[in-house]
Amino acid sequence: MSFLSELCNVNDIIFVQEHWLQPSQLHLLNNMNDNFVFYGKSSMDRNVCSGLLKSRPFGAVGVLWRKELAL
């Protein structure tokens, strides 16, 4: 999270891959920086709904972009 915060200081658009967040945790990236908007998808939707998670989490994607770019 600290690395993403640093990236927000020097970039307008950031693509995030393999973030391992569950659907209920995606708000963490949405609240990363007040100047950024986030849209992402967790690839663990089905696994979370089916019960306990087994083994290591697996990837998903997301995009952060500056609010001033969102029209």
C-alpha positions, 0 to 999 in steps of 0.5 A: 500500500505504501508503494501505491501511495508513492506512485499516486504522487508521481503518476496520473494513471496506475494499473494494478495487477495481482492485488489479491484483495477479496471483493469486500477489501476493494474499498482499500484501493478506492481510499488509497488517495483522495485525488484518485478514483479506483475501479477493480475486480477481484478474481476471488468472488466465487471462492469467497462465496463458497466458504473458506479460502484454501491455499494462497489467494490469486490475482485480480486487476484494478486501475487508479486514475486522477479524479481530474481525468474522470469526466 
